[in-house]
Amino acid sequence: MVRLKDYLKSDITTFTNENEFAEIIDIDGDLVKVVYDSEALKEMQLSNGGEGLATSELLFHVAKSELKFEPFPGQNLVIDGSLLYVNDVKEDEGMYTLTLGAARG
């Protein structure tokens, strides 16, 4: 019997396929498949009234299995050679959504 989890895993594989939606980027020296979401980033920036997440510059989705670590708010990551600050992390059904901005000193 096929379980819902099996269907979701299949969907994640399709969603994170670089021939479909994903792009490969370098996160802290590891090549990782991510899906950028500029529309969700714009909505977040506009709905936050210039506070907190409104300063974010990048939002992407990544399969948990792609990362060798568990991301957390406040973490600094080097993404494609740029130092960025994790403003927010959401986890849902085997995926992380990371929202990042300029690194803080």
C-alpha positions as semicolon CSV with decimal commas, in nm:
position;residue;x (nm);y (nm);z (nm)
1;M;0,000;0,000;0,000
2;V;0,137;0,338;-0,102
3;R;0,140;0,595;0,178
4;L;0,098;0,972;0,155
5;K;0,461;1,011;0,264
6;D;0,566;0,820;-0,048
7;Y;0,375;1,060;-0,272
8;L;0,523;1,362;-0,094
9;K;0,875;1,225;-0,133
10;S;0,812;1,184;-0,505
11;D;0,684;1,542;-0,526
12;I;0,996;1,673;-0,348
13;T;1,215;1,488;-0,596
14;T;1,031;1,650;-0,888
15;F;1,025;1,995;-0,727
16;T;1,400;1,986;-0,655
17;N;1,498;1,847;-0,996
18;E;1,738;2,090;-1,166
19;N;1,572;2,008;-1,500
20;E;1,239;2,129;-1,359
21;F;1,254;2,405;-1,098
22;A;1,575;2,379;-0,898
23;E;1,910;2,550;-0,936
24;I;2,236;2,426;-0,792
25;I;2,410;2,667;-0,556
26;D;2,706;2,649;-0,319
27;I;2,612;2,660;0,050
28;D;2,914;2,656;0,279
29;G;3,116;2,459;0,026
30;D;2,848;2,202;-0,063
31;L;2,656;2,200;-0,392
32;V;2,285;2,200;-0,308
33;K;1,966;2,204;-0,517
34;V;1,732;2,489;-0,421
35;V;1,419;2,649;-0,564
36;Y;1,416;3,029;-0,544
37;D;1,082;3,193;-0,467
38;S;1,094;3,564;-0,546
39;E;0,714;3,601;-0,525
40;A;0,699;3,471;-0,167
41;L;0,991;3,701;-0,081
42;K;0,808;4,005;-0,223
43;E;0,490;3,919;-0,032
44;M;0,686;3,880;0,290
45;Q;0,869;4,208;0,240
46;L;0,548;4,400;0,171
47;S;0,344;4,243;0,450
48;N;0,607;4,305;0,716
49;G;0,600;4,685;0,705
50;G;0,975;4,732;0,673
51;E;1,059;4,533;0,986
52;G;1,266;4,218;1,028
53;L;1,202;3,993;0,731
54;A;1,141;4,295;0,510
55;T;1,519;4,332;0,494
56;S;1,557;3,983;0,350
57;E;1,717;3,955;0,008
58;L;1,673;3,588;-0,073
59;L;1,417;3,315;-0,015
60;F;1,450;2,957;-0,131
61;H;1,317;2,608;-0,066
62;V;1,553;2,315;-0,014
63;A;1,496;1,947;0,065
64;K;1,610;1,861;0,416
65;S;1,809;1,574;0,268
66;E;2,018;1,822;0,065
67;L;2,167;1,989;0,372
68;K;2,428;1,839;0,604
69;F;2,306;2,063;0,889
70;E;1,984;2,195;1,039
71;P;1,956;2,567;0,958
72;F;1,844;2,811;1,226
73;P;1,765;3,184;1,249
74;G;2,075;3,388;1,328
75;Q;2,308;3,153;1,144
76;N;2,557;3,291;0,892
77;L;2,592;3,098;0,564
78;V;2,820;3,150;0,268
79;I;2,602;3,117;-0,041
80;D;2,773;3,132;-0,379
81;G;3,057;3,326;-0,217
82;S;2,839;3,581;-0,033
83;L;2,803;3,585;0,345
84;L;2,431;3,591;0,433
85;Y;2,235;3,586;0,759
86;V;1,945;3,343;0,810
87;N;1,646;3,557;0,908
88;D;1,391;3,276;0,916
89;V;1,359;2,901;0,866
90;K;1,038;2,710;0,815
91;E;1,012;2,332;0,790
92;D;0,729;2,153;0,612
93;E;0,702;1,796;0,483
94;G;1,071;1,732;0,425
95;M;1,151;2,081;0,297
96;Y;1,305;2,391;0,450
97;T;1,218;2,744;0,344
98;L;1,509;2,976;0,421
99;T;1,485;3,353;0,422
100;L;1,820;3,532;0,418
101;G;1,959;3,884;0,426
102;A;2,291;4,064;0,451
103;A;2,520;3,925;0,720
104;R;2,517;4,114;1,048
105;G;2,835;4,218;1,217
